[in-house]
Amino acid sequence: MGAFLLTVVGCTSVGIYIVGRKGFGLSGREVPAAAGKMLECLGATLVFFVLNLAVAVAVIFVRRGLEGGIVSLYPAGDVAWLILSFFQALTFQWWRELSQRRPS
């Protein structure tokens, strides 16, 4: 499964590089800078993911304390947290970048 996944991602990456260079006229020299921006976004995603999970678990424990019963941690294990954290990070990164371009 891992080799298949990496092969597909590798092929689509090479394909989009060719389309970007020939179809959109993008510079190949900008790929490392773009990869750096992607890593920034990945880091921000992890920060939002940890923060979201920490808040979710805290809310669950507070609810357990207030209700006195058993409240499951199961909702904190949903993959949606990661996806929504990615959208938060992407929005934050773009907000940061656009704010730096404009004079305050």
URWOHU-V260293 format. One record per backbone hydrogen bond with DSSP energy under -0.5 kcal/mol. NH is the residue of the N-H (numbers start at 1). CO is the residue of the C=O. E is the energy in kcal/mol with one decimal. If there is no record, write none. Layout:
BEGIN
{{NH;CO;E} {NH;CO;E}}
END
This chain:
BEGIN
{{5;1;-2.6} {6;2;-2.4} {7;3;-2.3} {8;4;-2.6} {9;5;-2.5} {10;6;-2.5} {11;7;-2.5} {12;8;-2.6} {13;9;-2.1} {14;10;-2.3} {15;11;-2.6} {16;12;-2.5} {17;13;-1.8} {18;14;-2.2} {19;15;-2.4} {20;16;-2.8} {21;17;-2.5} {22;18;-2.8} {23;18;-0.6} {23;19;-1.9} {24;19;-1.3} {26;20;-2.9} {30;27;-1.0} {31;28;-1.2} {34;30;-2.4} {35;31;-2.6} {36;32;-2.0} {37;33;-2.1} {38;34;-2.1} {39;35;-2.2} {40;36;-2.0} {41;37;-2.2} {42;38;-2.4} {43;39;-2.5} {44;40;-2.4} {45;41;-2.3} {46;42;-2.2} {47;43;-2.1} {48;44;-2.7} {49;45;-2.7} {50;46;-2.5} {51;47;-2.4} {52;48;-3.1} {53;49;-2.5} {54;50;-2.5} {55;51;-2.4} {56;52;-2.6} {57;53;-2.8} {58;54;-2.2} {59;55;-2.7} {60;56;-2.2} {61;57;-2.5} {62;58;-2.4} {63;59;-2.6} {64;60;-2.3} {65;61;-2.2} {66;62;-2.5} {67;63;-2.6} {68;64;-1.9} {71;69;-0.6} {76;73;-1.7} {77;74;-2.2} {78;75;-1.1} {81;78;-1.4} {82;79;-0.7} {83;79;-1.6} {84;80;-3.0} {85;81;-2.1} {86;82;-1.9} {87;83;-1.8} {88;84;-2.2} {89;85;-2.6} {90;86;-2.8} {91;87;-2.3} {92;88;-2.6} {93;89;-3.0} {94;90;-2.4} {95;91;-2.5} {96;92;-2.7} {97;93;-2.5} {98;94;-3.0} {99;95;-2.2} {100;96;-1.6} {101;97;-1.1} {102;98;-1.2}}
END
